[in-house]
Each structure stands twice: as structure tokens, then as C-alpha cells.
Amino acid sequence: MDKIYTAMGLMSGTSLDGVDVSIIRSDGNKEFSLVIDKYFKYDDELTQKILKIRDKILSSDDLIKYQVEIKDLEREITLFHFKAVNKSLELSKSDVDLIGFHGQTIFHSPEKKITKQLGDGMLLSQLTKKKLIYNFRQNDLDNGGQGAPLAPIFHNTLANKLNKRFNFGFPINILNIGGISNATSTIEYNSLDYEKKIFAFDIGPGNCLIDEWMRKNTKKEYDEGGLVARSGKTDKLILNQALENFTDRSNFERSLDIKDFDIFFAKGLSLEDGAATITDFTAKLISDGMNFIHSKNNSQKSKWLICGGGRKNKYLLESIKSNFDKINLDLIDQFEIDGDFIESQAFAFLAIRSLKRMPVSFPKTTRCKKSSTGGVIVENF
């Protein structure tokens, strides 16, 4: 039996709301069990700083132009992660062999093979006195990949674990609605070359447009439960025009960034009508991606499990479901898995794989030319 590691995963997504921390025990392959999940919220000032710098970085040149500002914020974010690590270790009453540190994405350009996540891996390793893995996406980009999504290999382990308990049957599709939505089609371990048969795509916006609309028009950070959207009326003319103008909606080969989308099409609409129109736009793109994956599966069965913050937006989920006649769409939480922490668990899992020099991305998950290993390993203590 392969060695079981205790690993911590740190994930801060495009919602910019805070840091998810998970501690797991795993061999980085088929074995997986959870120790603890914990969330640490950014204060408003830090969130605003991240939003401000992210909005400034429109090209790789801006990474150089604003490097002093970036370095200062990177240190602040790293120190926030350090506090989250310490508190999680204290609460779990456990030690960890290594930490997977994703950092806060502010720029991602597969075309230029450049990705920037705020987070100083050397500093965090020094502060925590732990072996640490960071910069998970660069190897994949260097191998011609999109650098995302990286969670699919973990999704597959999770799907196999769930299938063992609930007998869903394969393929099991996992839809993650974060700032961006991505989906993975998983396969049974017993299949020959199972790692080569998992496929995944970024399929559209998730919370990013809805959150941006709420931030710009209210003092709220998101549309809780989709209540604002539900109280409005979708402008069908504007919605159809926006969908027509979004030329990339049929191209699932490239990863997506929040800067691939904007809310300009809803300008002039009321708060409620804008929220409804933007949410339906988001739902339609997600549905198109799900249909694309369903068509690739060549299977009459279509089991979908949803995770990520967007699953809490009931209006969004209803809008997604309205695009399908026959689809089995369930929250992953119904099966004793907390859908808020899949990504942080994934980066703990990917840290173990990185340590063991196992691939974390594959041609059918990120479009890389060959399977790629994970992040940079540091021991700065």
C-alpha cells in the first residue's frame, strides 16, 4: 500500500471572499479521507485591495508596471494564509506533512504561458516550517496546456469514493460553479488507463458576473440565494443578443478567466432585471457546456453533482435545470460532502501528487501536450 500523507490545501478563488483550508489524508491516488475543512473570510479592506490590483492587470506588462504594489499585497495575502494555517492546525489537533498553496489569481494567460497567483511560497514555508508546494499551473502552461482546470484528477478520486457508497454508475460528472464554472467527466478506476479517459473543461462564467453586478449596484458582494434575480424579469432581447455576441461559447478547448466576460450588456437595466438577465446568461452558457460533455460521453445516463459557491444560488440552478428535459442534477452535499471545500481538498491532493512527481494535468483535462507534474516544492526552514 502506498504511503498515506496528511496534507493541507489552501484555496482562494475568483470570488475573492477568503481562504478555504482543508486537511486530508491520502496517497494522492485512490485513497482519500477528510480531517477538517475551515473557511477564513477576508476583511473588506483586503478584498478591495485584491479587486483593485486585479482590475489593473490587463496584460503581462502590467505585472511589471505594478510589481511593487503586487509584492506588497502578496506579502499581506501570504500572512493571512499563515494565520489560517495555524488556526486550522490548532482546531484539527493534527500535524501535516506538506501544504498545497494555490494563492490568489490576478492574471491568467495560456496564450502567453503566464499565470500569476498572489502568494509567496518561500515565505509561507519559512513561517509555517512546512514543506510547501505552490505555482501549480506553470508546468501545464509550459507543456502547451491551458493551466486549468486542475481539480479533475481529484474529482475522479471523489467520484469513485462516492460511487462505492451510493452506486451511481459511471460516468459521474462534477460541475464546479466558482467564479468560473468547470466540469469533469469521471470514470471508474477499473478502466484501463483511467487517467487518460477523464476529461474536463472550463464551460462558462460561474459567480463572477453576478457578483460583479451586485458589487457595482449594491453594497452586497453576491446575490444571496438568487433572491434579487428572482425578483426581477429577464430581458429576453438583451439576453439573446448577449448570447449571440459571446463568440467563444462553443469553444471548450481553452480555459476561461473572469476577464473573458463583462456585464456591459446589462447596462441600463434595473438592479433586479439586470441580476435576472445576467444569471440566465450564466445559466445558458453552463448548460451549453454540460450538453457538450453529455454528448461526448455517449451515455444515456447523465449523473451530475454540483459543488462550489454557485450551487447556493437557487435561481441559477433552476435556470440551469430549465435547459434540460432529462438530467439528474444533485448537490454534492446530499452525499455527505461539503461542496464549499472541493477545491481546497483538491490542492491538498495535488500537493501529494506533486511531491510524488505524479501528473496533475492531462491532455484531456487541460489540453497539454503530455501529462504534466504539479507545483514547485520548497522547504525554506
ZINOR-V532119 format. One record per residue. N is the residue number from 1. RES is the residue in one letter. D_FIRST is the distance of its C-alpha to the first C-alpha in Angstrom with 1 decimal. Layout:
n = [N N]
res = [RES RES]
d_first = [D_FIRST D_FIRST]
This chain:
n = [1 2 3 4 5 6 7 8 9 10 11 12 13 14 15 16 17 18 19 20 21 22 23 24 25 26 27 28 29 30 31 32 33 34 35 36 37 38 39 40 41 42 43 44 45 46 47 48 49 50 51 52 53 54 55 56 57 58 59 60 61 62 63 64 65 66 67 68 69 70 71 72 73 74 75 76 77 78 79 80 81 82 83 84 85 86 87 88 89 90 91 92 93 94 95 96 97 98 99 100 101 102 103 104 105 106 107 108 109 110 111 112 113 114 115 116 117 118 119 120 121 122 123 124 125 126 127 128 129 130 131 132 133 134 135 136 137 138 139 140 141 142 143 144 145 146 147 148 149 150 151 152 153 154 155 156 157 158 159 160 161 162 163 164 165 166 167 168 169 170 171 172 173 174 175 176 177 178 179 180 181 182 183 184 185 186 187 188 189 190 191 192 193 194 195 196 197 198 199 200 201 202 203 204 205 206 207 208 209 210 211 212 213 214 215 216 217 218 219 220 221 222 223 224 225 226 227 228 229 230 231 232 233 234 235 236 237 238 239 240 241 242 243 244 245 246 247 248 249 250 251 252 253 254 255 256 257 258 259 260 261 262 263 264 265 266 267 268 269 270 271 272 273 274 275 276 277 278 279 280 281 282 283 284 285 286 287 288 289 290 291 292 293 294 295 296 297 298 299 300 301 302 303 304 305 306 307 308 309 310 311 312 313 314 315 316 317 318 319 320 321 322 323 324 325 326 327 328 329 330 331 332 333 334 335 336 337 338 339 340 341 342 343 344 345 346 347 348 349 350 351 352 353 354 355 356 357 358 359 360 361 362 363 364 365 366 367 368 369 370 371 372 373 374 375 376 377 378 379 380 381]
res = [M D K I Y T A M G L M S G T S L D G V D V S I I R S D G N K E F S L V I D K Y F K Y D D E L T Q K I L K I R D K I L S S D D L I K Y Q V E I K D L E R E I T L F H F K A V N K S L E L S K S D V D L I G F H G Q T I F H S P E K K I T K Q L G D G M L L S Q L T K K K L I Y N F R Q N D L D N G G Q G A P L A P I F H N T L A N K L N K R F N F G F P I N I L N I G G I S N A T S T I E Y N S L D Y E K K I F A F D I G P G N C L I D E W M R K N T K K E Y D E G G L V A R S G K T D K L I L N Q A L E N F T D R S N F E R S L D I K D F D I F F A K G L S L E D G A A T I T D F T A K L I S D G M N F I H S K N N S Q K S K W L I C G G G R K N K Y L L E S I K S N F D K I N L D L I D Q F E I D G D F I E S Q A F A F L A I R S L K R M P V S F P K T T R C K K S S T G G V I V E N F]
d_first = [0.0 3.8 6.5 8.6 12.2 15.4 17.8 21.4 23.1 26.9 28.9 32.6 33.9 37.2 38.7 39.1 39.0 36.4 32.8 29.8 27.1 23.6 20.8 17.4 13.8 11.4 8.9 12.1 11.1 10.6 9.8 13.2 15.4 18.8 20.2 23.7 26.0 29.4 32.3 34.8 38.1 40.1 43.7 46.4 47.4 44.0 43.6 47.1 46.4 43.3 45.4 48.2 46.3 44.3 47.6 49.0 46.3 47.5 46.7 44.8 48.2 48.1 44.9 47.2 50.2 48.6 46.2 47.7 47.5 43.9 42.9 44.5 42.8 39.4 39.8 40.8 37.8 35.4 37.0 36.6 32.9 32.7 34.4 32.0 29.0 30.6 31.7 28.3 26.6 29.5 29.2 25.5 25.7 22.4 21.6 19.8 18.0 19.8 22.4 22.9 26.7 28.4 32.0 35.1 36.1 39.8 40.0 38.0 39.5 37.4 40.6 41.0 37.3 37.9 36.1 36.8 34.8 36.5 34.3 34.3 30.7 32.0 34.0 31.3 28.9 31.8 32.7 29.3 28.2 24.8 22.9 24.1 23.7 26.9 29.0 26.4 29.0 30.7 28.4 28.7 32.5 32.8 31.1 33.8 31.9 33.3 31.0 30.3 28.8 25.4 23.8 23.3 19.6 19.0 21.5 19.5 16.4 19.0 20.8 18.0 17.2 21.0 21.5 19.2 21.5 24.8 24.7 26.6 26.0 25.6 26.7 26.3 28.3 27.8 31.0 31.0 34.6 34.7 37.6 36.7 35.2 32.3 30.6 27.4 27.1 23.5 22.0 19.6 16.1 17.1 19.9 20.0 19.7 19.3 19.3 22.7 24.1 23.8 27.2 28.8 32.1 34.2 36.8 39.4 40.5 38.9 40.6 42.1 45.5 46.0 45.1 47.5 50.3 49.9 49.8 52.9 54.9 53.9 52.6 49.4 46.1 45.2 46.6 45.1 44.2 46.4 49.5 51.6 50.8 51.6 55.0 55.9 56.8 55.2 57.7 57.0 59.1 57.2 53.8 54.6 56.0 53.0 50.7 53.0 53.0 49.2 48.8 45.0 44.1 43.4 41.4 37.7 36.6 37.2 35.7 38.1 39.4 41.6 44.4 44.4 46.1 49.1 51.1 54.5 55.1 55.5 58.1 61.1 59.4 59.4 56.4 55.5 56.4 54.5 51.3 51.6 52.3 49.4 47.0 48.0 47.7 44.1 43.4 44.9 42.9 39.6 40.8 41.6 38.1 36.6 39.0 38.0 34.3 35.3 37.4 34.5 32.3 34.8 33.8 36.2 33.7 33.5 31.1 31.3 29.7 31.5 30.4 32.1 35.4 37.5 36.3 38.6 41.6 42.8 45.6 43.3 41.0 44.1 45.4 42.2 42.3 45.9 45.1 43.2 44.5 41.3 38.1 35.5 35.2 33.4 32.5 28.7 29.8 30.7 27.1 26.3 25.3 27.7 29.0 30.2 26.9 25.0 25.9 25.0 21.6 21.3 22.2 19.6 17.0 18.9 19.0 15.2 15.5 18.6 17.0 14.4 17.4 16.2 19.3 20.6 23.6 24.6 28.0 28.2 27.4 29.5 31.4 30.1 30.8 27.3 23.9 24.1 21.9 22.5 24.5 26.0 24.0 26.3 26.4 30.1 30.4]
